[in-house]
Structure formats: structure tokens, C-alpha cells
Amino acid sequence: MNARDRILHATLRLIGEQGIGAVTNRAVARAAGVSLGSLTYHFPSQEDLLREALHAFVEQEIARITAYVTSLAESGIAPVQAADQVEKAVVEFAHGPEQIANLELHLHAARDPALRETSTRSIEAYDRLATAILKALNIPDAEHHAPAIVAMLYGLAIRRLATGDTTATGTADAFRLLLLGALPRP
């Protein structure tokens, strides 16, 4: 892993473990095992560092989820069964300080216009991913329903983190409920 990636990874871990207030140049440099000069070379400002950390996390997560969705779509699974697979994927993907950091960075973006554009772009990326999932499941008007799926998954992530639930219990039922509401009536 190169210095830039180590810095981004260390930033996410610090945010997830201690909050955004813990992100100082010295703390990040120490956690990443790089010099202060290296840190400021790669990230001249705190906004640059936070923006890139959020972007890096979202890109990695989307790549992992996209690979999972591709295999799910190729399996020809029915929408109702897909809900159980989504719950399993949440258990596999949604853990650790990075997940907390992702949520913290989005909340921080509500107060920091410099980060808001990156937060918006990441939400839009999740919306596109949800649209692709819904289309793979033959859900009509997928673009319209995707934001509700994303919002539900974010809400459930907050619930899991706040309660310490590592099982993602209820995710399949919530996903199934939204899918059934999106399916055309016979």
C-alpha cells in the first residue's frame, strides 16, 4: 500500500474510532506511518483529506458491492429471494470503523460545504448502484425507487451501529417490503 492509501486508510480508522475531531495532521501521520511532510504533500488541507477519505471509502465499497450484485444478477434470483442475499451482503460488508467513518463524514458534510459535493457524489453513486440492483431484479421505475433503498440501508446502518447489532436482522424484511411495494400490481 502506498503512502497516500495508508494516509486515507488511517484517516478513516481515526474517524471511525475517535470521530472527526481526532483527525489532526500529527495523528494521521503517526497512524499511517508517514512523515508530516508526506501527509501535507498528498493532502494540503484538512478538507482535501476528508473529501478524499470519503471518496476512497465509497469507491472501494461500490466496487465490492458491484461485484456482489453482478454475481447475484447472473444467478437469476427472484426479487423476494434477493432480499435475503442483500441482508447477507450487509453482514459481510458493513462493519468496522470505516463504516462509522462513512456515516460521520456524511454528517460532517451537512456542516461543511467543502465536503458536501463529495458527499452528494457518493450518495448519487449509491443511488446508481441501487438502480442497477433494482434493474437486475426487473423492478420497474428503478431510478425512482433507488433513493428509498439507499435511505433505508443508511438508516439500518445507523441502527446496527447504535445497537451493536452485527447480524443485520430485519434488513431482508425491510428490503422485501420496499421491493414488494415497487412491483406492479397484478
C-alpha positions as CSV (number, residue, x, y, z in Angstrom):
1,M,0.0,0.0,0.0
2,N,1.5,3.4,-1.0
3,A,1.7,6.4,1.4
4,R,-1.4,8.1,0.0
5,D,-3.5,5.0,0.6
6,R,-2.1,4.4,4.1
7,I,-3.0,8.1,4.9
8,L,-6.6,7.6,3.7
9,H,-7.0,4.3,5.5
10,A,-5.5,5.8,8.7
11,T,-7.9,8.8,8.4
12,L,-11.0,6.5,8.1
13,R,-9.9,4.4,11.1
14,L,-9.3,7.5,13.2
15,I,-12.7,9.0,12.3
16,G,-14.4,5.6,13.0
17,E,-12.7,5.0,16.3
18,Q,-12.5,8.6,17.7
19,G,-14.5,10.9,15.5
20,I,-13.6,13.7,13.1
21,G,-12.1,15.7,15.9
22,A,-9.3,13.1,16.2
23,V,-8.1,13.9,12.6
24,T,-5.1,16.0,13.1
25,N,-2.1,16.0,10.8
26,R,0.1,14.5,13.5
27,A,-2.4,11.8,14.5
28,V,-3.0,10.8,10.8
29,A,0.8,10.8,10.0
30,R,1.5,8.7,13.1
31,A,-1.3,6.2,12.3
32,A,-0.3,6.0,8.7
33,G,3.4,5.6,9.4
34,V,4.4,8.6,7.3
35,S,6.0,12.0,7.9
36,L,4.1,15.2,8.3
37,G,5.7,16.4,5.1
38,S,4.3,13.4,3.2
39,L,0.9,14.0,4.6
40,T,0.8,17.6,3.6
41,Y,2.3,16.8,0.2
42,H,-0.6,14.4,-0.6
43,F,-3.3,16.5,1.2
44,P,-2.6,20.2,1.5
45,S,-5.7,20.8,3.6
46,Q,-8.0,19.1,6.0
47,E,-10.8,19.4,3.5
48,D,-8.8,17.6,0.9
49,L,-8.0,14.8,3.3
50,L,-11.6,14.4,4.4
51,R,-13.0,14.6,0.9
52,E,-10.6,12.1,-0.4
53,A,-11.1,9.7,2.5
54,L,-14.9,9.7,1.9
55,H,-14.4,9.3,-1.8
56,A,-11.9,6.4,-1.4
57,F,-14.2,4.6,1.0
58,V,-17.2,4.9,-1.2
59,E,-15.3,3.8,-4.3
60,Q,-14.0,0.7,-2.6
61,E,-17.4,-0.2,-1.2
62,I,-19.1,0.3,-4.5
63,A,-16.5,-1.9,-6.2
64,R,-17.1,-4.7,-3.7
65,I,-20.9,-4.3,-3.8
66,T,-20.9,-4.2,-7.6
67,A,-19.1,-7.5,-7.8
68,Y,-21.5,-9.0,-5.4
69,V,-24.5,-7.6,-7.3
70,T,-23.1,-8.9,-10.6
71,S,-23.0,-12.4,-9.3
72,L,-26.4,-12.0,-7.8
73,A,-27.9,-10.8,-11.1
74,E,-26.2,-13.6,-13.1
75,S,-27.8,-16.1,-10.7
76,G,-31.3,-15.1,-11.9
77,I,-32.6,-14.8,-8.3
78,A,-36.2,-13.6,-7.8
79,P,-36.7,-10.2,-6.1
80,V,-38.2,-11.7,-2.9
81,Q,-35.2,-14.1,-2.5
82,A,-32.8,-11.2,-3.3
83,A,-33.7,-9.6,0.0
84,D,-32.1,-12.4,1.9
85,Q,-28.9,-12.1,-0.2
86,V,-28.8,-8.3,0.5
87,E,-29.0,-9.0,4.2
88,K,-26.1,-11.5,3.9
89,A,-24.1,-8.9,1.9
90,V,-24.7,-6.2,4.6
91,V,-23.3,-8.6,7.3
92,E,-20.2,-9.1,5.1
93,F,-19.6,-5.5,4.1
94,A,-20.9,-3.3,6.9
95,H,-18.5,-3.5,9.8
96,G,-15.6,-1.8,11.4
97,P,-14.6,1.8,12.0
98,E,-14.7,2.6,8.3
99,Q,-18.5,2.2,8.3
100,I,-18.8,4.6,11.2
101,A,-16.4,7.0,9.4
102,N,-18.5,6.9,6.3
103,L,-21.6,8.0,8.2
104,E,-19.6,10.6,10.2
105,L,-18.2,12.1,7.0
106,H,-21.7,12.4,5.5
107,L,-23.0,14.1,8.7
108,H,-19.9,16.4,8.7
109,A,-20.7,17.4,5.1
110,A,-24.0,18.8,6.3
111,R,-22.0,21.4,8.2
112,D,-19.1,21.8,5.8
113,P,-19.8,23.0,2.3
114,A,-16.3,22.0,1.1
115,L,-17.2,18.3,1.8
116,R,-20.8,18.5,0.6
117,E,-20.1,18.0,-3.1
118,T,-18.2,14.7,-2.3
119,S,-20.9,13.5,0.0
120,T,-23.5,14.3,-2.7
121,R,-21.5,12.4,-5.4
122,S,-21.1,9.4,-3.1
123,I,-24.9,9.3,-2.4
124,E,-25.5,9.6,-6.1
125,A,-23.1,6.6,-6.7
126,Y,-25.1,4.6,-4.2
127,D,-28.3,5.6,-6.0
128,R,-26.8,4.4,-9.3
129,L,-25.8,1.1,-7.6
130,A,-29.3,0.6,-6.1
131,T,-30.8,1.4,-9.6
132,A,-28.6,-1.3,-11.1
133,I,-29.7,-3.8,-8.5
134,L,-33.3,-3.0,-9.0
135,K,-33.0,-3.2,-12.7
136,A,-31.2,-6.6,-12.4
137,L,-34.2,-7.7,-10.4
138,N,-36.6,-6.4,-13.1
139,I,-38.2,-3.8,-10.8
140,P,-40.0,-1.2,-12.8
141,D,-39.1,2.5,-12.4
142,A,-35.8,1.6,-10.7
143,E,-34.4,5.1,-10.7
144,H,-37.4,6.3,-8.8
145,H,-37.2,3.7,-6.1
146,A,-33.4,3.6,-5.7
147,P,-33.1,6.6,-3.3
148,A,-35.6,4.9,-0.9
149,I,-33.4,1.8,-0.9
150,V,-30.3,3.8,-0.2
151,A,-32.0,5.8,2.6
152,M,-33.3,2.6,4.1
153,L,-29.9,1.0,4.1
154,Y,-28.3,4.1,5.7
155,G,-31.0,4.1,8.3
156,L,-30.5,0.5,9.1
157,A,-26.7,1.0,9.2
158,I,-27.2,3.7,11.9
159,R,-29.5,1.4,13.8
160,R,-26.9,-1.5,13.6
161,L,-24.1,0.7,14.8
162,A,-26.1,2.3,17.6
163,T,-27.3,-1.0,18.9
164,G,-24.2,-3.1,18.3
165,D,-26.2,-5.5,16.0
166,T,-23.8,-7.5,13.9
167,T,-26.4,-9.7,12.3
168,A,-28.3,-7.1,10.2
169,T,-31.5,-8.6,11.4
170,G,-34.5,-7.1,9.7
171,T,-32.6,-5.9,6.6
172,A,-34.1,-8.6,4.4
173,D,-37.7,-7.9,5.6
174,A,-37.2,-4.1,5.1
175,F,-35.7,-4.7,1.6
176,R,-38.5,-7.1,0.7
177,L,-41.2,-4.7,1.9
178,L,-39.7,-2.0,-0.4
179,L,-39.4,-4.4,-3.3
180,L,-42.9,-5.6,-3.0
181,G,-44.2,-2.1,-2.9
182,A,-42.3,-1.4,-6.1
183,L,-43.5,-4.4,-8.0
184,P,-46.5,-3.9,-10.4
185,R,-49.9,-5.0,-9.0
186,P,-51.4,-8.0,-10.9
